[in-house]
Amino acid sequence: MAQEISGQPEAATLPEWIRILPLGKVELVDSRQPFEVDKGSLAAMVADFESRGVDLVIDYEHQSLHGERAPAAGWIKHLEAREDGLWAQVEWTSQAQEYLKRREYRYFSPVLRLDPETRKPALLMQVGLTNVPAIKHLPPLVAKCGGNRLVAGGIMGGREEKAKMMEKVKCLVGLNREAEDGVVWGKVLEVFKDLAAALKLPGDASASQVKGAVEALKAGAQHLGEVQEELQVLKCRLAEENAAQVVAEALKAGKISPAQKGWAQEYFRQDPEGFRTYVAKAPKLVPTGEELRLIGKDRQEGGNLLPEELAICRSLNLPPEEYLKAKAQTGSAQ
């Protein structure tokens, strides 16, 4: 959008970027034939400027061409070939700023070297501030609109921003840079409708409705993440309880000893099926499930043996008397 400045002329700001040449046919105000600016000539002028490695002068009334004293009005710092022509980034001198703000100078005129056969510009030699431009329909650097001042750089800057925005939109919807504006907006509408359909909204859904649906999806995704975290904690807790239960059953069945409890729990955590197979195939080592019976008649059979000692005798097929004799000998040796 153009920048509108109220108050005194000195409050105006000057354009930083100006379009030196438009793309296409350029008509002149005098009797000279028009010339053509195409993408190839834009690239050639930019390449020549960059090869010099110095700023290009903007003087007053092309004084630099006549060998006269030629103070600079500004310096071209960069050239860019854009979709609508050749653009230059300008650093204005303080004197030129005063001239332009007071509208003592309003236009500029580029000095070009044209190809004699094609009449296409090959290089930009310099630019001069002037009130008599050679190019038809050239917008003024600083114009007046009603009682306020309208800076041409704001107009061009608005067009520049619009062009950049359009290029970005083309890229986002998968179109090339040469696509017509009508095609672009048709593609944007198609993408918008596809998005609405993906969100289960009607085809004429508004931007606010689409945004609301997206926010609801984001909130749902966040809640789902929290539920998944809680589920993972619950699964870990159940796994630990399951491991404790299976190991307790193995202890009760006498397939592992109390000293093996920690090892058994770790084994089960890493390979539940492997541990269950081990328990099914392993022989009874300590029949802890029979301890209550050992206190009864087995206690009489074993004499003074503890239940665990009698279980050892059974597993070794050793008579209790032999075990007690060996135990007594061991005690007397100590």
C-alpha positions as CSV (number, residue, x, y, z in Angstrom):
1,M,0.0,0.0,0.0
2,A,1.2,3.5,-0.8
3,Q,2.6,5.4,2.1
4,E,0.8,8.7,2.8
5,I,2.6,11.4,4.6
6,S,0.7,14.5,6.0
7,G,2.1,17.8,7.1
8,Q,5.2,19.5,5.7
9,P,7.0,18.2,2.6
10,E,10.1,17.5,4.6
11,A,8.2,14.8,6.4
12,A,8.1,12.7,3.2
13,T,10.4,9.7,2.9
14,L,12.1,8.9,-0.4
15,P,12.0,5.6,-2.2
16,E,14.8,3.2,-1.5
17,W,14.0,1.0,-4.5
18,I,13.0,2.4,-7.9
19,R,12.1,0.7,-11.1
20,I,14.5,1.9,-13.7
21,L,13.0,0.1,-16.7
22,P,9.7,-1.8,-17.1
23,L,9.6,-5.2,-18.8
24,G,8.3,-5.1,-22.3
25,K,8.0,-2.3,-24.8
26,V,9.3,1.1,-23.7
27,E,8.0,4.2,-25.6
28,L,10.0,7.4,-25.8
29,V,8.6,11.0,-25.8
30,D,10.7,12.1,-28.8
31,S,10.9,10.8,-32.3
32,R,13.1,7.9,-31.4
33,Q,11.8,4.4,-31.9
34,P,10.7,2.4,-28.9
35,F,12.9,-0.3,-27.6
36,E,12.2,-3.7,-26.0
37,V,13.2,-4.9,-22.5
38,D,13.1,-8.7,-22.1
39,K,14.5,-11.0,-19.4
40,G,17.7,-11.5,-21.3
41,S,18.5,-7.8,-21.4
42,L,17.6,-7.5,-17.7
43,A,20.1,-10.2,-16.9
44,A,22.7,-8.6,-19.1
45,M,22.4,-5.2,-17.3
46,V,22.6,-6.8,-13.9
47,A,25.6,-8.9,-14.9
48,D,27.4,-5.9,-16.3
49,F,26.7,-3.8,-13.1
50,E,27.9,-6.6,-10.8
51,S,31.1,-7.1,-12.9
52,R,32.1,-3.5,-12.4
53,G,32.1,-3.8,-8.6
54,V,31.3,-0.1,-8.1
55,D,28.2,1.9,-7.4
56,L,26.5,3.5,-10.3
57,V,26.0,7.3,-10.2
58,I,22.7,9.2,-10.3
59,D,23.6,12.8,-11.3
60,Y,21.7,15.9,-12.2
61,E,20.6,16.3,-15.9
62,H,23.2,13.8,-17.1
63,Q,26.0,16.2,-16.4
64,S,28.4,13.3,-16.1
65,L,28.1,12.8,-19.9
66,H,29.3,16.3,-20.7
67,G,32.4,16.4,-18.7
68,E,31.0,19.1,-16.5
69,R,31.1,19.4,-12.7
70,A,28.7,16.6,-11.9
71,P,27.9,16.2,-8.2
72,A,26.0,12.9,-7.4
73,A,22.4,13.0,-6.5
74,G,22.6,9.4,-5.3
75,W,24.2,6.0,-5.9
76,I,22.8,2.8,-7.1
77,K,23.9,0.1,-4.7
78,H,22.2,-2.9,-6.2
79,L,20.4,-3.9,-9.4
80,E,17.8,-6.6,-9.5
81,A,16.0,-8.2,-12.5
82,R,12.4,-8.8,-11.4
83,E,9.2,-10.0,-13.0
84,D,8.2,-6.5,-13.9
85,G,11.5,-4.9,-14.9
86,L,14.9,-3.6,-13.7
87,W,14.9,-2.4,-10.1
88,A,17.7,-0.4,-8.4
89,Q,18.4,0.2,-4.7
90,V,19.3,3.9,-4.3
91,E,21.2,5.7,-1.6
92,W,20.3,9.4,-2.0
93,T,22.5,12.4,-1.1
94,S,21.1,14.9,1.4
95,Q,20.9,17.6,-1.4
96,A,18.9,15.3,-3.7
97,Q,16.6,14.5,-0.8
98,E,15.9,18.2,-0.4
99,Y,15.3,18.6,-4.1
100,L,12.9,15.7,-4.2
101,K,11.0,16.5,-1.1
102,R,10.4,20.0,-2.3
103,R,9.5,18.5,-5.8
104,E,12.2,20.6,-7.5
105,Y,13.1,17.3,-9.2
106,R,10.4,14.7,-9.8
107,Y,11.7,12.3,-12.5
108,F,14.8,10.3,-13.5
109,S,16.1,9.3,-16.9
110,P,18.3,6.2,-17.5
111,V,21.2,6.3,-19.9
112,L,21.4,2.9,-21.8
113,R,23.5,1.3,-24.4
114,L,21.2,-0.4,-26.9
115,D,22.1,-3.3,-29.2
116,P,22.0,-1.7,-32.7
117,E,20.3,-4.7,-34.3
118,T,17.7,-5.7,-31.7
119,R,17.3,-2.3,-29.9
120,K,17.4,-4.1,-26.6
121,P,19.4,-2.6,-23.7
122,A,22.8,-4.2,-23.1
123,L,23.9,-2.1,-20.1
124,L,22.9,0.7,-17.8
125,M,25.5,3.4,-18.0
126,Q,24.1,5.9,-15.4
127,V,20.9,7.6,-14.3
128,G,20.1,11.3,-14.1
129,L,17.6,13.3,-12.1
130,T,15.5,15.4,-14.5
131,N,12.2,17.1,-14.9
132,V,12.1,16.1,-18.6
133,P,12.2,12.3,-18.7
134,A,12.6,10.6,-22.1
135,I,10.4,7.6,-21.2
136,K,6.6,7.9,-21.5
137,H,4.3,7.2,-18.6
138,L,7.2,7.3,-16.1
139,P,5.8,7.7,-12.5
140,P,7.3,10.6,-10.6
141,L,9.7,9.9,-7.7
142,V,7.5,12.0,-5.4
143,A,3.9,12.8,-6.4
144,K,1.2,14.8,-4.8
145,C,-2.2,13.3,-3.9
146,G,-4.9,15.8,-2.7
147,G,-3.5,18.0,0.2
148,N,-1.0,15.3,1.3
149,R,2.2,13.9,-0.2
150,L,2.4,10.5,-1.7
151,V,5.8,9.0,-2.1
152,A,6.3,7.1,-5.3
153,G,8.7,4.8,-3.6
154,G,5.7,3.8,-1.4
155,I,3.7,3.0,-4.6
156,M,6.5,1.0,-6.1
157,G,7.3,-0.6,-2.7
158,G,3.7,-1.7,-2.5
159,R,3.9,-3.2,-6.0
160,E,7.2,-4.8,-5.0
161,E,5.7,-6.3,-1.9
162,K,2.7,-7.5,-3.8
163,A,4.9,-9.2,-6.4
164,K,7.0,-10.9,-3.7
165,M,3.8,-12.0,-2.0
166,M,2.4,-13.4,-5.2
167,E,5.6,-15.3,-5.8
168,K,5.4,-16.8,-2.4
169,V,1.8,-17.8,-2.9
170,K,2.7,-19.5,-6.2
171,C,5.4,-21.5,-4.5
172,L,3.1,-22.5,-1.6
173,V,0.4,-23.9,-4.0
174,G,2.9,-25.6,-6.3
175,L,2.8,-23.2,-9.3
176,N,5.7,-21.8,-11.3
177,R,6.6,-18.1,-11.2
178,E,5.1,-17.5,-14.7
179,A,1.6,-18.5,-13.7
180,E,-1.1,-15.9,-14.3
181,D,-2.8,-14.3,-11.3
182,G,-6.2,-15.8,-12.2
183,V,-4.7,-19.3,-12.2
184,V,-3.0,-18.6,-8.8
185,W,-6.2,-17.6,-7.1
186,G,-8.0,-20.5,-8.6
187,K,-5.3,-22.8,-7.2
188,V,-5.5,-21.2,-3.8
189,L,-9.3,-21.8,-3.8
190,E,-8.8,-25.4,-4.7
191,V,-6.2,-25.9,-1.9
192,F,-8.5,-24.2,0.6
193,K,-11.4,-26.5,-0.4
194,D,-9.2,-29.5,-0.1
195,L,-8.1,-28.4,3.4
196,A,-11.7,-27.8,4.4
197,A,-12.7,-31.3,3.2
198,A,-9.8,-32.9,5.1
199,L,-11.1,-31.2,8.2
200,K,-14.6,-32.5,7.5
201,L,-15.9,-28.9,6.9
202,P,-18.2,-27.8,4.1
203,G,-16.7,-26.5,0.9
204,D,-17.8,-22.9,1.6
205,A,-16.2,-22.9,5.1
206,S,-14.6,-19.6,6.1
207,A,-11.0,-19.0,7.1
208,S,-12.2,-18.7,10.7
209,Q,-13.9,-22.1,10.6
210,V,-10.8,-23.7,9.1
211,K,-8.6,-22.1,11.8
212,G,-11.0,-23.3,14.5
213,A,-10.9,-26.9,13.2
214,V,-7.1,-26.8,13.1
215,E,-6.9,-25.5,16.7
216,A,-9.3,-28.3,17.7
217,L,-7.0,-30.9,16.1
218,K,-4.0,-29.4,17.9
219,A,-5.8,-29.6,21.2
220,G,-6.8,-33.2,20.5
221,A,-3.3,-34.1,19.6
222,Q,-2.0,-32.6,22.8
223,H,-4.6,-34.5,24.9
224,L,-3.8,-37.7,23.0
225,G,-0.1,-37.3,23.9
226,E,-1.1,-37.0,27.6
227,V,-3.2,-40.1,27.4
228,Q,-0.4,-42.0,25.7
229,E,2.0,-41.0,28.5
230,E,-0.5,-42.2,31.2
231,L,-1.1,-45.4,29.3
232,Q,2.7,-46.0,29.1
233,V,3.0,-45.6,32.9
234,L,0.1,-48.0,33.4
235,K,1.6,-50.6,31.1
236,C,4.9,-50.4,33.0
237,R,3.1,-50.8,36.3
238,L,1.1,-53.8,35.0
239,A,4.3,-55.3,33.7
240,E,6.0,-55.0,37.1
241,E,3.0,-56.6,38.8
242,N,2.9,-59.4,36.3
243,A,6.6,-60.1,36.7
244,A,6.2,-60.2,40.5
245,Q,3.2,-62.5,40.2
246,V,5.0,-64.9,37.8
247,V,8.2,-65.0,39.8
248,A,6.2,-65.6,43.0
249,E,4.5,-68.6,41.4
250,A,7.9,-69.9,40.3
251,L,9.1,-69.6,43.9
252,K,6.1,-71.4,45.2
253,A,6.6,-74.2,42.6
254,G,10.2,-74.6,43.8
255,K,11.6,-73.8,40.3
256,I,13.8,-71.0,41.6
257,S,15.3,-70.3,45.0
258,P,14.7,-67.1,47.0
259,A,18.2,-66.1,46.1
260,Q,17.3,-66.1,42.4
261,K,14.3,-63.8,42.8
262,G,16.0,-60.6,41.4
263,W,17.5,-62.6,38.5
264,A,14.2,-64.1,37.7
265,Q,12.4,-60.7,37.7
266,E,14.9,-59.2,35.3
267,Y,14.8,-62.3,33.1
268,F,11.0,-62.0,32.9
269,R,11.1,-58.3,32.0
270,Q,13.4,-58.9,29.1
271,D,11.9,-62.2,27.8
272,P,8.6,-63.2,29.4
273,E,8.1,-66.2,27.1
274,G,11.6,-67.4,27.6
275,F,11.2,-67.2,31.4
276,R,7.9,-69.1,31.3
277,T,9.6,-71.9,29.2
278,Y,12.5,-72.0,31.7
279,V,10.0,-72.4,34.6
280,A,8.1,-75.2,32.8
281,K,11.3,-77.2,32.0
282,A,13.3,-76.6,35.2
283,P,13.3,-79.3,37.9
284,K,12.1,-78.5,41.4
285,L,15.0,-77.1,43.5
286,V,13.2,-75.9,46.6
287,P,9.7,-77.2,46.9
288,T,8.5,-74.3,49.1
289,G,4.9,-75.2,48.4
290,E,5.3,-78.4,50.5
291,E,6.7,-76.6,53.6
292,L,3.4,-77.1,55.5
293,R,3.5,-80.8,54.9
294,L,7.1,-81.0,56.0
295,I,6.1,-79.8,59.5
296,G,3.7,-82.8,59.8
297,K,4.7,-86.4,59.2
298,D,7.7,-85.5,57.1
299,R,9.0,-83.8,60.3
300,Q,8.9,-87.2,62.0
301,E,10.6,-88.9,59.1
302,G,13.3,-86.4,59.0
303,G,13.9,-86.3,62.7
304,N,15.6,-83.1,63.6
305,L,15.9,-81.9,60.0
306,L,14.4,-78.6,59.0
307,P,11.9,-78.7,56.1
308,E,14.5,-77.2,53.8
309,E,17.1,-79.8,54.9
310,L,14.6,-82.6,54.2
311,A,13.9,-81.2,50.7
312,I,17.7,-81.3,50.0
313,C,17.8,-84.9,51.1
314,R,15.0,-85.7,48.8
315,S,16.5,-83.9,45.8
316,L,19.8,-85.7,46.4
317,N,18.1,-89.1,47.2
318,L,20.0,-89.0,50.5
319,P,18.6,-90.7,53.7
320,P,18.1,-88.2,56.5
321,E,20.3,-90.3,58.8
322,E,23.2,-89.9,56.4
323,Y,22.6,-86.2,56.1
324,L,22.5,-85.8,60.0
325,K,25.7,-87.9,60.3
326,A,27.5,-85.7,57.7
327,K,26.2,-82.6,59.4
328,A,27.5,-83.8,62.8
329,Q,30.9,-84.6,61.3
330,T,31.1,-81.2,59.8
331,G,30.2,-79.5,63.1
332,S,32.8,-81.5,65.1
333,A,35.5,-80.8,62.5
334,Q,34.9,-77.1,63.1
